[in-house]
């Protein structure tokens, strides 16, 4: 039931059978573990249930990276505190008018990013599930990551395939942010539909031990 005075914005891609999130990595397999038809033999006449099964890699759909994704001694998804992922004040930073691909610190200067989830809107989600999604995409520079960390950002997200340049094997943005305990959200979507300010951001994964990455239902809330 809608809550008066609140608006919600779904910022997550739907996970579907056979879809590819990252080129070269396996697509999810979604199937029945117990079909409705098979379940009828277990219950009273007229009663049936469905139990689904999914086999997927952690980097599927919209997901959050914990420090363990980059660092063997970093905290994993299960140990990320809820208050690092939920009800975060957020700012949306527009980066749809780039001359190149790299988003540097100048894009964030003068903005209030301390204590906030910084969500970078590039518009690249329009290419989701097309060959173009993995080529020519915008990304943050290492200097931008250092600036956001120094300014006290508590989470950084982007609506493209990777927050780093995938041609740079050093992965400076993951290295900087996760090294300083700042979660990363990748493959966000629909940021063009949300206002720049006044948002609360949520991106909470299942509490899975031993994972550095896991899918989330990311969303923003506007209002009290």
ZAMARGU-4260 file (C-alpha; in steps of 0.2 Angstrom, whole numbers, plus 5000, padded with zeros to 4 digits):
<rodrens>
0) 5000/5000/5000 | 5008/5017/4995 | 5014/5027/5010 | 5008/5045/5009 | 5021/5058/5007
5) 5034/5045/5000 | 5039/5041/4982 | 5050/5026/4978 | 5061/5023/4963 | 5067/5006/4958
10) 5085/5007/4953 | 5088/4989/4949 | 5089/4978/4934 | 5078/4963/4934 | 5087/4946/4935
15) 5081/4934/4921 | 5085/4917/4915 | 5099/4917/4903 | 5103/4936/4904 | 5122/4941/4903
20) 5128/4955/4915 | 5147/4954/4912 | 5154/4947/4895 | 5162/4930/4897 | 5153/4926/4914
25) 5139/4914/4916 | 5121/4919/4914 | 5109/4914/4928 | 5099/4898/4927 | 5082/4900/4934
30) 5071/4885/4935 | 5059/4875/4946 | 5065/4865/4961 | 5048/4860/4964 | 5035/4863/4951
35) 5016/4867/4955 | 5011/4851/4946 | 5024/4840/4956 | 5019/4849/4972 | 5001/4843/4971
40) 5006/4825/4976 | 5013/4832/4993 | 4998/4843/4999 | 4979/4841/5001 | 4968/4842/4985
45) 4967/4860/4978 | 4983/4865/4987 | 4999/4868/4977 | 5016/4878/4979 | 5031/4883/4969
50) 5049/4882/4975 | 5061/4890/4963 | 5079/4887/4960 | 5093/4899/4954 | 5111/4896/4949
55) 5121/4912/4947 | 5137/4920/4949 | 5138/4934/4962 | 5140/4947/4949 | 5123/4946/4942
60) 5111/4961/4939 | 5112/4976/4950 | 5124/4972/4964 | 5135/4978/4979 | 5154/4975/4981
65) 5161/4973/4999 | 5179/4975/5003 | 5181/4956/5002 | 5178/4957/4983 | 5195/4966/4981
70) 5204/4962/4998 | 5206/4944/5005 | 5206/4952/5023 | 5192/4964/5019 | 5174/4962/5026
75) 5162/4951/5016 | 5144/4954/5011 | 5138/4946/5027 | 5148/4958/5038 | 5143/4974/5029
80) 5132/4983/5042 | 5115/4987/5037 | 5117/5005/5041 | 5131/5005/5027 | 5118/5000/5014
85) 5101/5006/5020 | 5092/5023/5023 | 5108/5033/5017 | 5106/5051/5012 | 5110/5052/4994
90) 5115/5064/4980 | 5114/5060/4961 | 5128/5067/4951 | 5124/5070/4933 | 5138/5064/4920
95) 5128/5062/4904 | 5137/5076/4895 | 5155/5068/4895 | 5168/5073/4882 | 5177/5057/4886
100) 5174/5042/4896 | 5183/5045/4912 | 5173/5055/4926 | 5186/5065/4936 | 5185/5073/4953
105) 5180/5090/4945 | 5163/5082/4942 | 5160/5081/4961 | 5168/5097/4968 | 5156/5109/4976
110) 5144/5095/4979 | 5139/5089/4997 | 5145/5071/4996 | 5151/5068/5014 | 5141/5055/5023
115) 5131/5052/5007 | 5128/5038/4995 | 5135/5046/4978 | 5125/5039/4963 | 5133/5043/4946
120) 5120/5045/4932 | 5128/5042/4915 | 5113/5036/4906 | 5123/5020/4901 | 5109/5009/4907
125) 5100/5012/4891 | 5112/4999/4883 | 5108/4986/4896 | 5108/4968/4888 | 5115/4975/4871
130) 5132/4972/4865 | 5136/4991/4867 | 5134/4990/4886 | 5151/4983/4887 | 5160/4995/4876
135) 5164/5013/4877 | 5156/5014/4894 | 5159/5029/4906 | 5169/5026/4922 | 5176/5035/4937
140) 5195/5039/4938 | 5206/5034/4952 | 5208/5053/4957 | 5189/5054/4958 | 5188/5039/4969
145) 5201/5046/4981 | 5192/5063/4981 | 5175/5055/4986 | 5184/5044/4999 | 5193/5060/5006
150) 5176/5069/5006 | 5168/5056/5016 | 5156/5047/5004 | 5149/5032/5012 | 5144/5022/4996
155) 5147/5025/4977 | 5136/5019/4963 | 5135/5020/4945 | 5123/5015/4931 | 5136/5008/4919
160) 5144/4991/4918 | 5159/4995/4929 | 5164/5009/4940 | 5182/5006/4934 | 5189/5006/4916
165) 5190/4988/4912 | 5205/4990/4902 | 5215/4995/4917 | 5220/4979/4926 | 5224/4989/4942
170) 5206/4993/4945 | 5210/5010/4954 | 5192/5014/4959 | 5189/4997/4967 | 5206/4997/4975
175) 5203/5015/4983 | 5185/5014/4988 | 5185/4996/4995 | 5202/4998/5003 | 5194/5012/5013
180) 5178/5002/5017 | 5166/5011/5005 | 5154/4999/4996 | 5151/5000/4978 | 5135/4998/4968
185) 5136/4994/4950 | 5123/4992/4936 | 5111/5004/4943 | 5097/5010/4932 | 5083/5024/4930
190) 5094/5037/4939 | 5087/5049/4926 | 5070/5048/4934 | 5076/5053/4951 | 5079/5071/4959
195) 5097/5076/4963 | 5094/5078/4981 | 5082/5074/4996 | 5084/5055/4993 | 5087/5040/5004
200) 5096/5026/4996 | 5094/5007/5000 | 5105/4993/4992 | 5104/4978/5004 | 5109/4960/4999
205) 5106/4944/5007 | 5117/4940/5021 | 5129/4928/5013 | 5145/4923/5021 | 5161/4922/5010
210) 5155/4933/4996 | 5162/4950/4991 | 5148/4954/4979 | 5130/4950/4979 | 5114/4956/4969
215) 5103/4969/4978 | 5086/4977/4975 | 5092/4995/4975 | 5080/5009/4977 | 5078/5027/4982
220) 5065/5035/4993 | 5060/5053/4992 | 5050/5060/5007 | 5048/5057/5025
</rodrens>
